[in-house]
């Protein structure tokens, strides 16, 4: 799982068909802060990918990172990379895929309660597509969540925006549980067992506190009726004022009401929540173990508790709607620096970061792109349509 749990879900991209707006929407996609998505148009659409812009931003981030490597010493990093055990590197890649699979199972357990009957293989591919969207479209994971809802509805054959959104919201809350507790454990380890600089301790402490507040607010929005309505109706006021459009508030209210009912119904199924949480923990641990195996492939041993803290910072940075796809460059530099502060030699820290990001960013994103193409093709085939304006996400 490469996107931050419990964050970023309160936005859904909706296809806008109204061409009379005084301002044009970016790529025909409109960003709202409503997870259940009131319909300005008929259905959710996949976010548009701009290859030229993404490539340019990747080059920018990589350029900054290469300058960082030059400052650190490229020769030492290359020397550390030459000692990597390729068998363990392959094991780390398999572990990364296993982590995504566990996240997909955690989601499928929830989706079954809402009668979504999508095979686990397709759920896995949807999660891979989510990674692809999140890493190519810097949007604080909004793009990936939109893809999850879109593909779930299309593959299931129904159009239940309130329930599909509830499954995604529930898994965001559930996957936040191991992440938060792991962050606390990692922070405690840094305070007690390491000589980490004060700025590292302060940064990790602030991130832990911010994540706690964000998840508490997210849970409140999902379960408290008035919180979400206030946000959505305030947004509607601005939309109607600036774009001179009329939005059906009654329809929005109905969708929000059904969304809350779905969330409350799910909360009553404790066994389902426990099973989903088990797989969410397995997925989170798999993500951490990728880093542990990479260090082992280099002949180094780093305590898991220290990795908890480093990953908390990394995921927090990826949670932010930064302009760099996948946080490329920035996240890499921060990870290398944090690994060095917990006692890993700088050259080994940089080498390990390169390998970890090769797996968890580049390889998973590439496979996610293939998964997205496959899913879109499958949807078109299922509908008995050729590629057309109505069946394929614009710009994909």
N, C-alpha and C positions, 0 to 999 in steps of 0.2 A: 504494500500500500504506500503510494508515494504522495498522496495528497493528505492534508491534515484532517484527522477525524474530528467530528463535531463542529466543523467550521465551514463557512462558505455556502451552506446549503440554501440559505434564504434567498437565493436568486435563481431565476429560471429564465432562459432565453425563449422568447415567443416570436413566432413568425408574424410579421405585420403585413397585412394585405392592403391596408388603407394607404393609397398613394397621394392623399391630399394633405399630408402633414406638412407644416411650413418648413420643417427641417427633416432631412433624410436620415433614416436610421442607419447605423453602421452595418453594412452588408445585409440589410434587410432584417436585422435581428435587434430586438428591443430587450433591454435588461431591466427586470423588475426586482423588487425585493420581496417577492411573494413565492414561497416554496411551492405552494399549490397552484400558482399560476392562473390568474384570471385571464379569460380569453379575450384579448384584443382581436384575435383571429380565431381560426378554426382549430388549430392544433399546434403542438409544440414542434419546433423544427430544430435540427442540429445546428450548432453554431458554425459560422462560416470561417474557414481557415484561409489566411492570406499567406501563401508560401513565401512570397517575396519579403514581406515584413518579418515573418518568423526567421527566415534565413539571415536577414540583415541583423536582427537582434541577437541571434546565436553567434554570429561572427563578432559582434561587439562584445558580448560576454566572454567568448573564448579569447579574444584579443587581450582583455584585461587579465584573464587567467594566465595567459602565456607570459605577460609581463611579470606577473607574480612568480611564475616558475623560473624566469630568468633571474629574478632577485634572489630566490631561494638557492638556485644552483641546479641546472638541468642535469648535469652529469651525475650528481649524487642520486637524483630521482631515478634516472635511467638505470643506474647500478642496482637500486633497490628493486626495480621492476624485473630485472633479469633473474632475480632469485625466486620468483613466484612459482609455486607448485601449480601447474595447470590443472591437475586433477582436482585439487581443492578449489581452484577458481571455478571450474565447471560445477562442482558441488554447490558453490555459493549461488551460481546462476539458477540451478534447479531449486534451491531453497527460496529464491526470490519468486519463482513461478508458483511454488507451493504456498507461499504467503498470499499471493493473489487468489489462488484457488480457495484457501480458507476464508478469505474475505467474501468470495462469491458464495460459498456455502452458508456463511453467516447471514447474508442477504437473502438467499433462497429460502432459508428456514422462516424468515419473516414474511417473504412474499407468498409462501404457501398458505399462510393464515388468511390472506386476502384472496385466495383462490387464483393466484397467478400460477399457471402451469408451464413454466419455461424450464427446459432441461438444464442441468447443472453446467453442461459444456457451453451452452449459450450464455448463461449467467457469467461464467468465467470470461468468455469473449467480451461481454459487455463491460466487465471490470477492466479488461485490457484496453478497450476503447476509451474508457473513462480516463485511464492514465495518459493515453495518447492526446486526448482533448485538453486535459489539464496542463500537460507539459508544453503543448504548442500554442495554447491560447492563455496567456497570463491573465487570470480572472479570479484568483483566490479559490479555485476549484469549482466555480459556477459552471463552466463549460462541461466538465466531466459529469456533474450531477444532472445537467440537462440531458446529456447523452444517455445516462442510465434510465431516466424516466422515458425518454423517447423510445429507446430500443425495447424496454420492458413492455410498453403499451403496444408497440408494433408487433412484436413477436407473440404476445399473448392474444392479439386480435381484438382487444377491447379498447375502450377509451375512458379509463377511470382515473382521471388526473388526481383526484383527491386521495385515492388509495395507493396509486403508484408513488405519489409524493410521500405518503405516509411511510411506505416501506423504506424509501431512501432516508427520510428523516430519522426513522427508528434506528437504522444501521449506523447513522452518523453518531447518534447518542451512544449506542452500544460500543462502537469502536473507539469512542473517546475514553471509555472506562480504563482499559489497560494502558492506553497512552498516558493518561493523567497520573495513574499510580506509578507507572514506570518513571515518569518525570520526577515525581517526589522522591522515589528511591534513589535515582541518579543524583539528584541534588543533595540528598543526605550523604551519599557516598563522597561527593566532592568536598563537602564541608568537613567530614570526619577523617577520611582516609587519604586525602591528597593535599598537595600544597598549591592548589589552583590559585591563580591571581584573584585579587579582590574583584576586578572587573568581570571575570568569568562567573564568579559566584553571584554577583549582583545581577548580571544579565540573565542567568538561569532562574534566579529567584523571581525577577520581574516577569519573565515569560511564564513561569508556573502560575503566578497570580493572575496574569492576564488570561491565560487559558481557562483557569477556573471560572473567572467572571464570564467569559464568552460562552462556555458550556452551560453555566447556570442560566444565562440569558436565553440561550437557544432552547433549553428544556422548558423554560417559562413560556416562550413563544409557542412551542409545540403543544403545550397542555393548557395554558391559560387563554380562555376565549378572547378576552378584551385586549391582550397585548398585540396579537397579530392583527386584529381588526383596526386598532389605532394606527399601526404602521401602514397597513394597506390603504386605508381610507385617506390618510395624510398624503400618501404617494399619489393616490387618484386625484386629490385636489390639485396637486402640482401639475400632473399630466393634463388634466382638463383645462387648467389655466394657461399653460405654456403652449400646448399643441391644439387647443380649441377642438377637443374631441369629447364625446360623451361615452362614459364607461358604465356598463350595467352594474350598479352597486348591489342590486339584489342577487344577481348571479354570483358575484364575488363573495357575498355573504354566505350564500348557499354552499359554495365550494369550501370555504373556510370552516363552516359548521361541520360538513361531512369529513373534512380532514381531521378536525379535533375529535370527532366521534371515532374515527379509525385509530387514532393514536391512543385514545383511552381504552378502546377495545383491546388493543394489542397489549397494553400495560397489565390487563387482567390475566393474560396468558403467561404466567410466570415461567412455566416449563419452556415455552418457546423462547422467551427472553434469555433464559439460562443457557439453552443449547446454542443460541446465536452468539452469546457472550463467550462461550467456550471457544468457538471457532474464531471469533474476533481476537481473542487472546493469542490463539495459535498463529494467526496471521501477523499480529504485531511482533510476537517473538521471532517469527521467521524473518521479518524485516531486520531485526537487531542481529540475528544470527548470521545474516549475510556479511555484515561488517566483521563479526567475530571470526568467521571462516576465512575472510580475506586476510585478516591479520595473521591467522594461523598459517595461511599459504605462504606468508613472508617470513615465517619462523618467529613470529611475535605473539605474545599473549596479552590481551587487554581485558580487564574485568568487564563483565556484562553490565554491571551497575554504572560504570563510567560511560559505556556506550549509550545507556538510557538518557543521560544528560545531554550528550552530543546530539543524539537524534531529536531530542526535544527542541533544541535550537534550530536544527536543520528543517524540521517539519514546520516550525513556527514561521521561518522565513518563506517556505513554500506556501504557507497559508495566506501570506500577504499578496495582494494583487500587484506584484511587481511587473515591470515592463519586460523583464527578461524571461523568455520561455524556460520553464523548469528551473528558474533561478540560476541558470548556467553562469558560471564565473563567480558570482557572489556567494552562492551556497558552497561551492567548492573551496573557496578561500577560507570561509568561516569554519568549515569542517576540518580542513588541514590545521588551522590555527588551534582549534579546540583539542584535536588529537594531540598536538604538541604540548598543550598545557596539562594534559593528564599523564605526561611522561613518555610519550612516544617520540623517538627522534624525528626531527623535522622532515628529513628526506623520506623516511618511512611513512610519516603522516601524509605527505603529499602523494606518494605512490599509492597508499591504501585508498586515499580519497579518489584518485583517478580510477582505480579498479572498481570501487563501490559505485561510483557514479556511472561507470561504463555499463554496469549491470542494471542498476536501479533507475537510471535515467535513459541512457541511449538505447540499450537493447530492449528494455520493456516498452519504450516509446515506439521503437521500430515495429515490434510485434503487435503493439496496440494499433498501429496504423493498418497493418494487414487485417487485424481483427475487425476494425471499423469497415474496411472495404468489403470484407466477407459478409458482415451483418447487413450492410446496405443492399448488397446483391441478393442476399437471402430474403430480405423483406420485399424487394421488387419481384423476385421469383414467386414468393408466396402469394403476392397480390395478383400475379399473372400479368404484370406490366413490364414494359421495357423502361429503360431509364427515361424519366420524364420530369417535368417541373414539379409535379405533384407528389412524386414518390421518393425522390432523392433529396437529401439535404442540399440546399443551395451552397455552392462554393466548395463542396467536398470533392 
